[in-house]
Amino acid sequence: MAVENFVVERFDPDEYIRQKDNEEKILKKLKKKLAKKRKLAESEGKPEEEKKEDVDAAEPNKKKRKKKEKEKKGETVVDTGFTVLGEELSTKKKKVSRVLPYWLANPDIAEVDLNSEQLAVDDMKDLDVSLKEKLKKRGIKYFFPVQRQIIPILLEAGQPSYLRPNDVCVSAPTGSGKTLAFVLPIIHSLKSRMVPKVRALVVLPTQDLALQVFKVFNIFCEGTGLRVKLLTGQQSLSQEQQSLYRVGSTGLLHQQVDILVVTPGRLAHHIRDTPQLDLTALRYLVIDEADRMMSNMADDWLNVLESAVYRGKRLRPGPLNVVNARQQSLPLQKLLFSATLSQDPIYRCVVPAKTLSGKVNTDADEITEFSIPAELKQFTVRTDLGRKPLVVSLLVEKLELKSVLVFTKSNESTHRLALVLSNLGFSCAELSSDIKMKRKKVLSKLKNGTIRILVCSDALARGIDVENLDGVISYDCPQFIKAYIHRVGRTGRAGRSGVALTLLEPTQRKNFKKMTLDGGIANIEEYEVTEEELEAGQSAFNAALEQTKRQMQQERDAEHSTKNFKKKFANP
């Protein structure tokens, strides 16, 4: 039986005329009905338009009543999300709020009380035995909260899998053990490698922080055969290049490094000028002090790095689907760490607030955005501008602080305060961009007790770990909460006790209190220096000020004569 796929209808003029006649008849009937309704409405004394308006006005109320009746009966009222034609719409503007995925808006939280819920080193499952032995030899018996939370996740991600490992974003207080949280899993994962290639890259904002992390890697890489290299510009480019690769007897190029610890500018320099550096085997990218790194993308280093990683046979990862999951490709896992990473980290270590009775409040609603070490005692000290150096000297003596960092707002303030404290009899040094002495040398003097007070700018406020530092004094009040967090975090690290004091002039008290409250920083007490104590030290302070004035005048005279000498020989 044949089936017609389509039918062609020809135009019939007679049929068209008949249809038009029928339409006109129907239209006449409708007009007659409308006319009757109008007459009936006029006879009742009310226009048809008003009646229609009443019906339209009652319709939304009728719908609302039906909806309420359904809700009372327990029936669910489904909102389809489609606009009904003719329905009155609200003219009120709706507020649009920021919505994050659940995994970002709800980070895993670990308490940062370093003495609570301790996990012994031997109890960490799957971690290499030799690494455990090295930890115990260095006196580390327990893992800190951020370590016991992150290390198992990274160890599991290092196992072969069809799924890509998750990137990790961690916010934890200074001194809480973030460095070991990524050092140990990376070494564990790479220790069985056969051929040296750059498989881990750790990027840090400053040379001092990079050197600190480089030393930790060297300690735990000992005996594994893994090679670690530091690229910060302390050596010439050619010297650094010689340690990165070598050319074999057959002309083949051999990589000589497994783990690179770098600063962003030096990394971009090598990618641009060292074509022999092969990053296509990169497995881990660690960005420490991530908030600072992301806010200062010098030389566009991140895009430059990605271009160097995904080249040749290594392709950029596509969407996560069945086809791509079946392809065995090398993943690049990104690990971000910071003490002040406030934008919804995936893992967060916090300091629970303490109640008036001294108990720890573990209520999740009381968790603050920024955290400080639980062993840190915080104080504010009232003072006048002219007496601030005297107050610093009295605090160091009264609290018996053997090693102190004093933070100022400028290089000039750093130099002047260091001179005054030295003239008051303290072993003191200064550290700023104007000082040519190497930071490593100055910090070693503070560690071994050669100097008691180190006056510095905020350049030291991030990441520097000064062993056995008793206290931190903010000579100039920090203007931002992150600056305060990083300053006070230099002491009270790794479970040790510490004290942080902030000198406040009368006009600064209100702003400082608001800043700390907004940041969720509590338990800041007031420490009093009495008027009697100030008067007792005033005479010695006055003498130190006079001596400082003479020294600074001599320095200015010497600088002026040096400039004149250079001008004389430059233009004979």
C-alpha positions in Angstrom: 0.0 0.0 0.0 1.4 3.3 -1.0 1.8 6.0 1.6 1.6 9.6 0.7 4.5 11.6 2.1 2.9 14.9 1.3 -0.2 16.3 -0.5 -0.1 19.3 -2.8 -3.3 21.4 -2.6 -4.1 23.7 -5.4 -5.6 27.2 -4.9 -9.4 27.1 -5.4 -11.0 30.6 -5.9 -14.5 29.4 -5.2 -13.5 27.7 -1.9 -11.7 30.9 -0.8 -14.8 33.0 -1.4 -17.0 30.6 0.6 -14.5 30.8 3.6 -14.6 34.6 3.5 -18.4 34.5 3.6 -18.5 32.2 6.6 -16.0 34.4 8.5 -18.2 37.5 7.9 -21.2 35.7 9.1 -19.4 34.6 12.3 -18.2 38.1 12.9 -21.7 39.6 12.5 -23.0 37.1 15.1 -20.3 38.1 17.6 -21.1 41.8 17.1 -24.8 41.2 17.8 -23.9 39.4 21.1 -21.6 42.3 22.2 -24.3 44.8 21.5 -26.9 42.9 23.6 -24.4 42.8 26.5 -23.8 46.5 26.3 -27.5 47.3 26.4 -28.0 45.0 29.4 -25.1 46.7 31.2 -26.5 50.2 30.5 -29.9 49.1 31.8 -28.3 48.1 35.1 -26.6 51.5 35.4 -23.0 50.4 35.2 -20.6 50.4 32.2 -19.3 47.1 30.9 -15.7 48.4 31.2 -16.0 48.9 35.0 -17.5 45.4 35.4 -14.5 44.0 33.4 -12.1 45.9 35.6 -13.7 44.4 38.7 -13.4 40.9 37.4 -9.7 41.5 36.4 -8.9 42.9 39.9 -10.5 40.0 41.6 -8.7 37.4 39.5 -5.2 37.6 41.2 -6.8 37.6 44.7 -8.8 34.5 43.7 -5.5 32.8 42.6 -3.8 33.8 46.0 -6.8 32.4 47.9 -6.6 29.1 46.0 -2.8 28.9 46.7 -3.3 29.5 50.4 -6.0 26.9 50.6 -3.7 24.4 49.0 -0.9 25.2 51.4 -3.3 24.8 54.4 -4.3 21.4 53.1 -0.7 20.4 52.9 -0.6 20.3 49.2 2.7 21.4 47.6 2.4 24.4 45.3 4.8 24.1 42.4 6.3 27.2 40.9 7.0 26.3 37.3 9.2 29.3 36.7 7.3 30.4 33.6 5.5 33.7 33.4 1.8 33.4 32.8 0.6 35.7 30.1 -1.7 38.4 31.6 -0.5 37.9 35.1 0.5 41.0 37.0 4.2 41.2 37.7 5.9 42.9 40.6 7.7 46.0 39.7 10.0 45.8 42.8 13.6 45.0 41.9 14.9 41.7 43.3 18.2 41.6 45.1 20.8 39.5 43.4 23.2 37.7 45.9 26.4 36.0 45.2 26.0 32.2 45.1 29.0 29.8 45.4 29.1 26.1 44.8 28.6 24.1 48.0 32.2 22.8 48.0 33.5 26.5 48.1 30.9 28.0 50.4 31.4 25.2 52.9 35.1 24.5 53.5 36.4 21.7 55.7 37.3 23.2 59.0 40.0 22.0 61.4 40.6 23.4 64.9 44.0 25.0 65.1 44.5 24.4 68.8 47.9 22.7 68.3 47.5 20.6 71.5 44.0 19.3 70.8 43.2 16.0 69.0 46.8 15.2 68.5 47.8 12.7 65.8 51.1 10.9 66.4 53.5 10.7 63.6 53.4 6.9 63.5 49.6 7.0 63.2 49.6 8.8 59.8 48.6 6.1 57.4 50.3 5.6 54.0 53.1 8.1 54.7 56.6 6.8 53.9 58.3 5.3 56.9 61.6 7.1 56.3 59.8 10.5 56.4 58.3 9.5 59.7 61.7 8.7 61.1 63.1 12.1 59.9 60.2 13.8 61.6 60.9 12.1 64.9 64.6 12.8 64.7 63.8 16.5 64.5 61.7 16.2 67.6 58.3 16.2 65.8 56.0 13.8 67.6 52.6 14.9 66.5 51.1 16.4 63.3 49.4 19.8 63.5 45.8 20.2 62.5 46.4 21.5 59.0 48.9 18.7 58.4 46.7 15.9 59.6 43.9 17.3 57.4 45.8 18.0 54.2 48.5 15.3 54.1 46.1 12.3 53.7 44.2 14.1 51.0 47.4 14.7 49.0 48.6 11.2 49.6 45.4 9.8 48.2 45.5 12.2 45.2 49.0 10.9 44.4 47.6 7.4 43.7 46.8 6.4 40.1 43.2 7.2 39.2 40.9 7.8 36.2 39.8 11.0 37.8 41.9 14.2 38.1 43.0 15.1 41.6 41.2 18.1 43.1 43.1 21.3 43.5 43.5 22.3 47.1 43.1 25.8 48.6 44.1 26.2 52.3 43.8 29.0 54.8 45.7 28.5 58.0 47.3 30.8 60.6 51.0 31.6 60.4 53.1 29.0 62.3 50.5 26.3 61.9 52.7 23.9 59.8 51.6 24.7 56.3 55.0 24.0 54.8 55.3 20.4 55.9 51.7 19.9 54.8 52.8 20.0 51.2 56.5 19.1 51.5 55.9 15.6 52.9 53.2 14.4 50.4 55.2 15.7 47.4 58.4 13.9 48.5 56.4 10.8 49.3 54.9 10.9 45.8 58.1 11.6 43.9 60.6 9.4 45.8 60.1 6.4 43.4 60.8 8.4 40.2 63.3 6.9 37.8 64.5 9.8 35.7 65.0 13.4 37.1 62.5 15.9 35.7 60.9 18.9 37.2 57.7 17.4 38.7 57.1 19.9 41.6 57.3 23.7 41.5 56.9 25.9 44.6 56.4 29.6 44.0 56.9 32.1 46.8 56.8 35.9 46.8 60.2 36.7 48.3 63.7 35.3 48.4 63.6 34.8 52.2 60.5 32.7 52.1 61.8 30.7 49.1 65.1 30.0 51.0 63.1 28.9 54.0 61.0 26.4 52.1 64.1 25.2 50.1 65.8 24.3 53.4 62.8 22.2 54.5 62.7 20.3 51.2 66.5 19.6 51.5 66.1 18.2 55.0 63.4 15.7 54.0 64.8 14.8 50.6 68.0 13.6 52.1 68.5 9.9 51.1 65.7 9.8 48.6 67.8 10.8 45.5 65.4 13.7 44.8 67.2 16.9 43.8 65.9 20.4 44.9 67.0 23.7 43.3 66.5 27.3 44.5 65.9 29.9 41.8 65.7 33.4 43.3 68.3 35.5 41.5 70.9 35.1 44.3 73.1 33.4 41.6 73.7 34.6 38.1 71.5 33.2 35.4 74.3 31.1 33.8 75.1 29.6 37.2 71.5 28.6 37.8 71.3 27.2 34.2 74.3 24.9 34.7 72.5 23.2 37.6 69.2 22.7 35.8 70.3 20.4 32.9 73.3 18.8 31.3 74.1 17.5 27.8 75.1 13.8 27.7 77.8 12.2 25.7 75.4 11.3 23.0 74.0 14.8 22.7 70.8 14.1 24.6 69.6 16.7 27.1 69.1 15.5 30.7 67.2 17.4 33.4 68.9 17.4 36.7 66.2 18.8 39.1 63.0 17.2 40.5 61.7 20.1 42.7 62.1 23.8 41.9 61.6 26.5 44.6 61.3 29.8 42.9 60.2 33.4 43.0 57.8 34.4 40.2 60.1 36.9 38.5 63.0 34.5 38.3 60.7 31.7 37.1 59.5 33.9 34.2 63.1 34.9 33.4 64.2 31.2 33.1 61.2 30.2 31.0 62.0 33.0 28.6 65.8 32.6 28.5 66.4 28.9 29.4 64.7 26.9 26.6 66.4 23.7 27.9 64.3 23.9 31.0 61.6 21.2 30.5 58.4 21.7 32.6 56.1 19.4 30.6 56.4 16.7 33.4 55.1 19.1 36.1 52.8 17.2 38.5 52.5 19.7 41.5 52.2 23.5 41.5 52.4 25.0 45.0 51.6 28.7 45.5 52.5 29.8 49.0 51.3 33.2 50.3 48.7 32.8 47.6 46.7 36.0 48.4 49.9 38.1 47.9 50.9 36.1 44.8 47.6 36.5 43.1 47.4 40.3 43.8 50.8 40.8 42.2 51.1 38.9 38.9 54.6 40.2 38.0 55.7 39.3 34.5 52.4 37.5 34.0 54.2 34.5 35.4 51.2 32.2 35.8 50.2 32.4 32.1 53.9 32.1 31.1 54.2 28.9 33.3 51.0 27.3 31.8 52.3 27.9 28.3 55.6 26.2 29.2 53.8 23.2 30.8 51.3 22.5 28.1 53.4 22.2 25.0 54.7 19.5 22.8 52.8 16.2 23.4 51.3 17.4 26.6 47.8 18.9 25.9 45.7 21.1 28.1 43.1 19.1 30.0 39.6 19.1 28.4 36.2 18.8 30.0 35.8 16.0 32.5 33.8 13.3 30.5 34.0 9.6 29.8 36.2 10.0 26.8 38.8 12.2 28.6 38.7 10.0 31.7 39.7 7.0 29.7 42.8 8.8 28.4 45.8 8.4 30.8 47.2 11.9 31.0 49.5 13.5 33.6 47.5 15.8 35.9 48.7 19.1 37.2 47.5 19.6 40.8 47.5 23.1 42.2 48.0 23.7 45.9 47.3 27.2 47.3 48.3 28.1 50.9 48.0 31.3 52.8 47.3 32.7 56.3 44.9 35.4 55.1 43.1 33.7 52.2 39.6 35.0 53.0 37.8 34.1 49.7 36.3 30.8 50.6 39.1 28.2 50.8 38.4 24.5 50.4 40.2 23.7 53.7 40.5 26.2 56.6 42.2 25.9 59.9 40.7 28.3 62.5 41.3 29.5 66.0 38.1 28.9 68.0 37.1 31.9 70.2 37.4 31.4 73.9 34.5 32.2 76.3 34.9 34.3 79.4 35.5 31.1 81.4 38.5 30.3 79.2 36.8 27.3 77.4 37.1 27.0 73.7 33.9 27.7 71.8 33.5 25.2 69.0 30.3 26.6 67.6 30.6 26.7 63.8 28.8 30.0 63.7 31.5 31.7 65.8 34.3 30.8 63.3 36.2 34.0 62.3 37.5 34.9 58.9 41.1 35.3 60.0 43.0 33.2 62.5 46.0 33.6 64.8 48.0 31.1 66.7 46.1 29.9 69.8 49.3 30.2 72.0 49.6 34.0 71.2 48.8 36.6 73.8 47.7 39.9 72.3 47.9 43.3 74.0 47.5 47.0 73.2 49.5 49.7 75.0 48.4 53.3 75.3 51.2 55.8 74.5 52.0 59.3 73.2 54.0 59.8 70.0 57.0 61.3 71.8 57.3 58.5 74.4 56.9 55.5 72.0 60.7 54.5 72.0 60.7 54.7 75.8 57.6 52.5 76.0 59.3 49.9 73.8 62.3 49.7 76.0 60.1 49.4 79.2 58.0 46.6 77.6 61.1 44.6 76.6 62.5 44.8 80.2 59.2 44.3 82.0 58.2 41.2 80.0 61.7 39.9 80.0 61.7 39.4 76.2 65.0 38.0 75.0 64.3 38.2 71.3 61.9 40.8 69.8 60.8 42.0 66.4 59.7 45.7 66.3 57.7 46.7 63.2 57.7 50.3 61.9 56.0 52.0 59.0 59.1 53.4 57.1 62.8 53.0 56.6 63.4 56.3 58.4 61.5 55.3 61.5 63.3 51.9 61.5 66.7 53.6 61.5 65.9 56.3 64.1 64.3 53.8 66.5 67.2 51.3 66.2 69.7 54.2 67.1 67.6 55.2 70.2 67.3 51.7 71.5 71.0 51.1 71.0 71.7 54.3 72.9 69.5 53.0 75.7 71.8 50.0 76.1 70.0 47.3 74.0 71.8 45.0 71.5 69.8 46.1 68.5 69.9 45.9 64.7 67.8 47.1 61.9 66.5 45.6 58.7 65.0 47.6 55.8 65.5 48.3 52.1 68.2 50.9 53.0 70.3 48.4 54.8 72.8 46.5 52.6 73.5 43.8 55.2 72.0 40.5 54.1 68.8 39.5 55.9 70.1 36.0 56.5 73.0 37.3 58.5 70.8 39.7 60.6 68.2 37.0 61.3 70.9 34.5 62.4 72.2 37.1 64.9 68.7 37.4 66.3 68.3 33.6 66.5 71.6 33.0 68.3 71.1 35.8 70.8 73.8 38.2 69.5 71.1 40.9 69.2 68.0 41.2 71.4 65.9 43.6 69.3 65.5 43.7 65.5 63.7 46.7 64.2 62.3 46.2 60.7 59.6 47.2 58.2 56.7 44.9 57.0 59.1 43.2 54.6 59.6 40.6 57.4 56.0 40.2 58.3 55.2 37.3 55.9 56.3 33.8 56.4 59.7 34.3 58.1 60.1 31.8 60.9 62.5 33.1 63.6 63.1 30.3 66.1 62.3 31.0 69.7 61.1 34.6 69.0 59.5 35.8 72.3 57.5 38.7 71.1 56.4 41.2 68.4 55.9 44.9 69.0 54.0 47.0 66.5 55.7 50.4 67.0 53.5 51.9 64.3 49.9 50.7 64.3 49.1 48.5 61.2 46.6 50.0 58.9 45.0 46.8 57.6 43.9 43.6 59.3 46.1 41.4 57.1 49.2 43.4 58.0 48.3 42.8 61.7 47.8 39.1 61.2 51.2 38.6 59.5 53.0 40.8 62.0 51.8 39.0 65.1 52.2 35.6 63.4 56.0 35.9 63.7 55.7 34.7 67.3 53.7 32.0 68.9 54.5 29.6 66.1 54.5 25.8 66.0 52.9 25.5 69.5 55.3 27.8 71.3 54.0 30.7 73.4 54.4 34.3 72.3 53.3 37.9 73.0 52.2 40.6 70.6 52.0 44.2 71.6 50.6 47.1 69.6 51.4 50.7 70.6 48.3 53.0 70.1 48.2 56.7 70.1 44.9 58.3 71.4 43.7 58.9 67.8 44.4 55.4 66.7 42.4 53.4 69.3 39.0 53.6 67.7 40.1 52.6 64.2 42.2 49.7 65.6 39.4 48.3 67.6 37.0 48.5 64.7 39.6 46.8 62.4 40.2 43.9 64.7 36.5 43.4 65.5 35.6 43.4 61.8 38.3 40.8 61.3 37.0 38.6 64.1 40.1 39.0 66.2 39.2 38.8 69.9 41.0 38.5 73.3 43.1 41.6 72.8 43.8 42.9 76.3 45.3 46.2 77.4 48.7 46.3 79.0 49.5 49.3 81.2 52.8 51.1 81.5 52.4 53.4 84.5 53.4 57.0 84.7 55.9 56.2 87.5 57.7 53.8 85.2 57.8 56.4 82.5 59.2 59.1 84.8 61.8 56.7 86.1 63.2 56.1 82.6 62.8 59.6 81.3 66.3 61.0 82.0 68.0 58.1 80.3 65.6 58.4 77.4 66.3 62.1 77.0 70.1 61.4 76.9 69.6 58.7 74.3 67.5 61.1 72.2 70.3 63.8 72.3 72.9 61.2 71.3 70.7 60.0 68.4 70.2 63.5 67.1 74.0 64.0 67.0 74.5 60.6 65.2 71.9 61.4 62.6 73.4 64.9 62.0 76.8 63.3 61.5 75.3 60.8 59.0 73.7 63.7 57.1 77.0 65.6 57.0 78.9 62.6 55.8 76.3 61.9 53.1 76.5 65.5 52.0 80.3 65.5 51.8 80.2 62.2 49.8 77.8 63.7 47.3 80.0 66.8 46.9 83.1 64.6 46.4 81.4 62.6 43.7 80.2 65.8 41.9 83.7 67.3 42.0 85.3 64.3 40.3 82.4 63.8 38.0 82.7 67.4 36.6 86.4 68.4 37.0 
